[in-house]
């Protein structure tokens, strides 16, 4: 079985203590802690055994989701619901 993988766009990233940018199109906000893998090199089609060579490190991430966009719209596509500004 394949794991569920999602990404966060650069516009999502905020610093410790920064406020979330909320708006009226996100009535179902949710959050959780995730393990984030930081990719440190430009790469594509990396074999599983070579993956550690492109990992710069690991960190804890604050994953914020617009559940109405993630689960009830767009055919349950996760990308939009997890990539609003300030959602990491």
C-alpha positions in Angstrom: 0.0 0.0 0.0 1.3 3.5 -0.9 1.5 6.1 1.9 -0.5 9.3 1.6 1.9 12.1 0.7 1.1 15.8 0.4 3.2 18.9 0.1 3.2 22.4 1.4 3.9 25.3 -1.0 6.4 28.0 0.1 3.5 30.4 0.7 2.3 28.1 3.5 5.3 28.4 5.7 5.2 30.6 8.7 7.6 31.1 11.6 7.1 30.2 15.2 4.5 32.5 16.8 3.2 33.9 13.5 -0.5 34.1 13.1 -2.6 32.0 10.7 -4.3 33.9 7.9 -7.9 33.0 8.2 -10.8 33.8 5.8 -14.5 33.1 5.3 -14.0 30.3 2.7 -12.4 28.1 5.4 -15.1 27.3 8.0 -13.7 23.9 8.9 -10.1 24.5 10.1 -8.1 21.6 11.6 -4.5 21.1 12.6 -2.1 18.4 13.6 1.6 17.7 14.0 3.5 16.0 11.2 7.0 14.8 10.6 8.5 16.9 7.8 11.3 15.7 5.6 13.4 18.6 4.2 14.8 17.9 0.8 18.2 19.6 0.4 19.0 18.9 -3.3 17.2 19.3 -6.6 16.2 15.8 -7.5 13.8 13.8 -9.6 13.0 10.1 -9.9 15.2 9.2 -6.9 15.4 5.5 -6.2 14.3 4.5 -2.6 17.8 3.4 -1.7 19.2 6.8 -2.8 16.6 8.9 -1.0 18.6 9.5 2.1 21.3 11.3 -0.1 18.9 14.1 -0.9 17.4 14.6 2.6 18.8 17.6 4.3 17.0 16.9 7.6 13.8 16.3 9.5 11.7 18.6 11.6 8.3 18.8 13.2 5.7 20.7 11.2 2.4 22.3 12.1 0.0 21.0 9.5 -3.1 23.1 9.1 -5.9 21.9 6.8 -9.1 23.4 5.4 -11.2 20.3 5.9 -14.1 21.6 3.8 -11.7 22.0 0.8 -9.8 18.8 1.6 -12.6 16.4 2.1 -15.8 17.9 0.7 -14.7 19.7 -2.4 -12.5 18.9 -5.4 -13.2 15.1 -5.2 -11.4 14.8 -1.9 -8.2 16.2 -3.3 -5.9 17.1 -0.5 -3.7 19.6 -2.3 -5.9 22.7 -2.1 -7.1 22.1 1.4 -3.5 22.0 2.7 -1.9 24.8 0.7 -3.7 28.0 1.9 -1.3 30.8 2.9 0.1 30.3 6.4 -1.1 26.7 6.7 2.3 25.3 7.9 
